[in-house]
Amino acid sequence: MNNDDRRQADNLIEIDHVSFGYDASRTILDDVTLSFERGKVTSLLGGSGCGKTTLLRLIGGVHGADRGEVRFDGRVVDASDREGLYRLRRRLGMLFQFGALFTDLSVFDNVAFPLREQTTLPESMIRDIVLMKLNAVGLRGAAQLRIAEVSGGMARRIALARAIALDPELIMYDEPFAGLDLISMGVAANLIRTLNDVTGATSLVVSHDVPECMAISDHVVLMATQGRIVAQGTPKELMDSTDPEVRQFVRGEPDGPVKFHYPAPSLDEDFGVVL
């Protein structure tokens, strides 16, 4: 096996010189190259707007890259190939940033949805799978509740149960800790790590929560504007980094290379006075 074959065998996802923008006036990702190893938990950290969620959308085929390639298990993700995308999405689970639960369905039916849509399993087997997935997130007893009857933290766990319903090879988490209390945050972090280890899945976690990601990740990528890779490595390597930009982000320091203000005209130009 040559080096290229060995690399492909180790990596489930490869981002190869990818550039992307939602319109011609603004580039979100500029010549980004990354790889995500099979069976590992990788966290994507970085400020808002640096392209973390956009990267997940490209992996899932929601959008196609303007330049470069996104490869899943060695195959190029083609956003225009509907049959190919259907096969791809059968192999991945997605925990959306705001849960994206169906509010007119029960907890049980939300988790059962992908099983009913993408398999021909009998209802008796779907029932057992749904209850097992809900049990894994501690909510088997809530199966018959309506979504309006559950808390925000419970909704996030229901969405996680739905994301793992098809036992995916890849699980993508978009801000899994947002809006959770400290207890729920710890439970969610442990669930991500445990599910990854038990199922052998590959997990990508997009988050701003440094302590939780550092506690559960095998590999961490720190991104900046336009997807620039500031640093990557083990959690310890990033926490011990002496790079000013890395230190500022992982320690939450207000002063440093990363500026609070989005680029704007001078105050004199906007207000006509020098302040």
C-alpha positions as CSV (number, residue, x, y, z in Angstrom):
1,M,0.0,0.0,0.0
2,N,1.5,3.4,-1.0
3,N,1.3,6.5,1.1
4,D,-1.8,7.9,-0.8
5,D,-3.7,4.6,-0.3
6,R,-2.7,4.5,3.4
7,R,-3.9,8.1,3.9
8,Q,-7.2,7.3,2.3
9,A,-7.7,4.3,4.4
10,D,-7.0,6.3,7.6
11,N,-9.2,9.3,6.7
12,L,-13.0,9.1,6.3
13,I,-13.2,12.8,5.1
14,E,-10.8,14.8,3.0
15,I,-11.1,18.5,2.2
16,D,-8.8,19.1,-0.7
17,H,-8.0,22.8,-1.5
18,V,-11.7,23.8,-1.1
19,S,-13.0,27.3,-1.7
20,F,-16.6,28.4,-1.3
21,G,-18.8,31.5,-0.9
22,Y,-22.5,31.9,-0.8
23,D,-22.2,34.7,-3.3
24,A,-19.4,36.3,-5.3
25,S,-18.9,39.2,-2.9
26,R,-17.8,37.1,0.1
27,T,-15.6,34.1,0.4
28,I,-16.4,31.8,3.3
29,L,-13.7,29.2,2.8
30,D,-10.5,30.0,0.9
31,D,-8.3,27.1,-0.3
32,V,-8.9,24.9,2.8
33,T,-7.2,21.5,3.1
34,L,-8.1,19.2,6.0
35,S,-8.6,15.5,6.8
36,F,-10.7,13.8,9.4
37,E,-9.5,10.4,10.7
38,R,-11.8,7.4,11.0
39,G,-13.1,6.5,14.4
40,K,-11.9,9.8,16.0
41,V,-13.7,12.8,17.6
42,T,-12.4,15.9,15.9
43,S,-13.5,19.3,17.1
44,L,-13.7,22.4,14.9
45,L,-13.2,25.5,16.9
46,G,-13.1,29.2,15.9
47,G,-15.0,32.4,16.0
48,S,-18.4,33.0,14.5
49,G,-18.3,33.3,10.7
50,C,-15.1,31.5,10.1
51,G,-16.8,28.7,8.1
52,K,-17.2,25.8,10.5
53,T,-20.8,25.1,9.8
54,T,-20.3,25.8,6.1
55,L,-17.7,23.0,6.1
56,L,-20.3,20.6,7.5
57,R,-22.8,21.6,4.8
58,L,-20.2,20.9,2.1
59,I,-19.5,17.5,3.6
60,G,-23.2,16.7,3.6
61,G,-23.6,17.9,0.1
62,V,-26.0,20.8,0.9
63,H,-23.7,23.0,-1.2
64,G,-21.0,22.1,-3.7
65,A,-17.5,23.6,-3.5
66,D,-16.6,26.4,-5.9
67,R,-13.1,25.0,-6.2
68,G,-11.4,21.8,-4.9
69,E,-13.0,18.6,-3.7
70,V,-14.7,17.2,-0.7
71,R,-14.2,13.4,-0.4
72,F,-16.2,11.0,1.7
73,D,-14.6,7.6,2.0
74,G,-12.6,8.3,-1.1
75,R,-15.6,9.4,-3.2
76,V,-16.1,13.0,-4.3
77,V,-19.2,14.6,-2.7
78,D,-21.3,15.9,-5.7
79,A,-24.1,18.2,-4.6
80,S,-25.8,17.8,-8.0
81,D,-25.9,13.9,-7.8
82,R,-29.2,13.2,-6.0
83,E,-28.8,9.5,-5.9
84,G,-25.3,9.8,-4.7
85,L,-26.3,12.2,-2.0
86,Y,-29.0,9.8,-0.8
87,R,-26.5,7.0,-0.5
88,L,-24.1,9.4,1.3
89,R,-26.7,10.7,3.8
90,R,-27.7,7.1,4.7
91,R,-24.2,6.9,6.1
92,L,-24.1,10.1,8.2
93,G,-26.1,11.6,11.0
94,M,-26.4,15.3,11.7
95,L,-27.2,17.1,15.0
96,F,-28.4,20.5,13.8
97,Q,-27.6,23.7,15.8
98,F,-31.2,24.3,16.8
99,G,-32.3,20.6,16.9
100,A,-34.6,20.9,13.9
101,L,-37.2,18.6,15.4
102,F,-40.6,18.2,13.9
103,T,-42.9,20.0,16.4
104,D,-46.0,18.3,15.2
105,L,-44.6,14.8,15.9
106,S,-44.0,13.1,19.2
107,V,-40.6,12.4,20.6
108,F,-40.9,8.8,19.4
109,D,-41.9,9.7,15.8
110,N,-39.1,12.3,15.5
111,V,-36.5,9.5,16.2
112,A,-38.4,7.0,14.0
113,F,-38.5,9.4,11.1
114,P,-35.2,8.5,9.4
115,L,-35.9,4.8,9.9
116,R,-39.3,5.1,8.2
117,E,-37.9,7.2,5.4
118,Q,-34.8,5.3,4.6
119,T,-35.4,1.7,5.5
120,T,-38.1,-1.0,5.0
121,L,-37.9,-2.2,8.6
122,P,-41.2,-3.4,10.2
123,E,-42.7,-1.2,12.8
124,S,-42.0,-3.7,15.5
125,M,-38.2,-3.4,14.8
126,I,-38.4,0.4,14.4
127,R,-40.1,0.6,17.9
128,D,-37.2,-1.4,19.5
129,I,-34.5,0.7,17.7
130,V,-36.2,4.0,18.7
131,L,-36.5,3.0,22.3
132,M,-32.9,1.9,22.4
133,K,-31.7,5.2,21.0
134,L,-33.8,7.1,23.4
135,N,-32.5,5.0,26.2
136,A,-29.0,5.8,25.2
137,V,-29.7,9.6,25.7
138,G,-31.7,9.0,28.9
139,L,-35.1,9.7,27.4
140,R,-36.9,6.4,26.9
141,G,-39.5,7.5,29.3
142,A,-40.3,10.6,27.3
143,A,-41.1,8.7,24.0
144,Q,-44.7,9.7,23.9
145,L,-44.3,13.4,24.8
146,R,-44.9,16.2,22.3
147,I,-41.9,18.4,21.5
148,A,-43.6,21.4,23.1
149,E,-43.6,19.4,26.4
150,V,-39.8,18.9,26.6
151,S,-37.0,21.3,27.7
152,G,-34.3,22.7,25.5
153,G,-31.8,20.3,26.9
154,M,-34.1,17.3,26.3
155,A,-34.8,18.5,22.8
156,R,-31.1,18.5,22.0
157,R,-30.8,14.9,23.3
158,I,-33.8,13.9,21.2
159,A,-32.1,15.3,18.2
160,L,-29.0,13.3,19.0
161,A,-31.1,10.1,19.3
162,R,-32.5,10.9,15.8
163,A,-29.0,11.6,14.5
164,I,-27.8,8.1,15.5
165,A,-30.9,6.2,14.6
166,L,-29.3,4.7,11.5
167,D,-26.0,3.9,13.2
168,P,-24.1,6.3,10.9
169,E,-20.4,6.1,10.1
170,L,-20.1,9.8,10.4
171,I,-21.9,12.0,13.0
172,M,-21.7,15.8,12.7
173,Y,-22.6,18.0,15.6
174,D,-23.3,21.7,15.0
175,E,-23.0,23.5,18.3
176,P,-24.2,20.6,20.5
177,F,-23.6,22.5,23.8
178,A,-25.3,25.8,22.9
179,G,-28.0,26.8,25.4
180,L,-27.5,23.9,27.7
181,D,-27.0,24.2,31.5
182,L,-23.8,22.9,33.0
183,I,-25.2,19.4,33.9
184,S,-26.8,18.9,30.4
185,M,-23.6,20.2,28.8
186,G,-21.5,17.6,30.7
187,V,-24.0,14.8,29.8
188,A,-24.0,15.8,26.1
189,A,-20.2,15.8,26.0
190,N,-20.0,12.4,27.6
191,L,-22.6,11.1,25.2
192,I,-20.6,12.2,22.2
193,R,-17.5,10.5,23.4
194,T,-19.3,7.3,24.5
195,L,-21.3,7.0,21.3
196,N,-18.1,7.4,19.2
197,D,-16.2,4.8,21.2
198,V,-19.1,2.3,21.3
199,T,-20.1,2.5,17.7
200,G,-16.7,3.2,16.1
201,A,-18.2,6.2,14.3
202,T,-16.2,9.3,13.2
203,S,-17.4,12.4,14.9
204,L,-17.0,16.1,13.9
205,V,-18.0,18.6,16.5
206,V,-18.4,22.3,15.7
207,S,-18.4,24.4,18.8
208,H,-17.3,27.5,20.7
209,D,-17.1,25.6,24.0
210,V,-13.4,25.0,24.5
211,P,-13.4,23.0,27.8
212,E,-16.0,20.5,26.6
213,C,-14.3,19.9,23.3
214,M,-10.8,19.6,24.8
215,A,-12.2,17.0,27.2
216,I,-13.7,14.7,24.6
217,S,-11.6,15.2,21.4
218,D,-8.8,13.2,19.9
219,H,-8.0,16.0,17.5
220,V,-8.8,19.7,17.5
221,V,-8.7,22.2,14.6
222,L,-8.7,25.9,15.3
223,M,-10.1,27.9,12.3
224,A,-10.0,31.7,11.6
225,T,-11.6,33.9,8.9
226,Q,-12.1,32.3,5.5
227,G,-11.4,28.9,7.0
228,R,-7.7,29.6,7.6
229,I,-6.2,26.8,9.8
230,V,-4.6,28.5,12.8
231,A,-3.5,25.3,14.5
232,Q,-4.4,21.7,14.8
233,G,-3.3,18.8,17.0
234,T,-4.2,17.1,20.2
235,P,-6.1,19.0,22.9
236,K,-2.9,19.1,25.0
237,E,-0.9,20.5,22.1
238,L,-3.3,23.4,21.6
239,M,-3.6,24.1,25.3
240,D,0.2,24.2,25.6
241,S,0.6,26.3,22.5
242,T,2.6,29.6,22.8
243,D,1.1,31.0,19.5
244,P,-0.7,34.3,20.5
245,E,-3.8,33.5,18.4
246,V,-4.2,30.0,19.8
247,R,-3.7,31.2,23.4
248,Q,-6.2,34.0,23.0
249,F,-8.9,31.6,21.8
250,V,-8.4,28.6,24.1
251,R,-8.0,30.9,27.1
252,G,-10.8,33.3,26.1
253,E,-8.6,36.4,26.4
254,P,-10.2,39.6,25.3
255,D,-7.0,41.2,24.0
256,G,-4.9,39.6,21.3
257,P,-4.6,39.1,17.5
258,V,-8.3,38.3,17.1
259,K,-10.2,41.6,17.1
260,F,-13.7,42.0,18.5
261,H,-14.9,44.4,15.8
262,Y,-15.8,43.3,12.3
263,P,-13.8,45.2,9.6
264,A,-15.6,48.6,9.1
265,P,-14.9,52.1,7.8
266,S,-13.2,54.5,10.2
267,L,-15.3,56.3,12.8
268,D,-14.5,59.6,11.1
269,E,-15.9,58.2,7.8
270,D,-19.1,57.0,9.3
271,F,-19.8,59.7,11.8
272,G,-17.9,62.7,10.4
273,V,-16.0,63.2,13.7
274,V,-12.8,61.9,15.2
275,L,-13.6,60.1,18.5
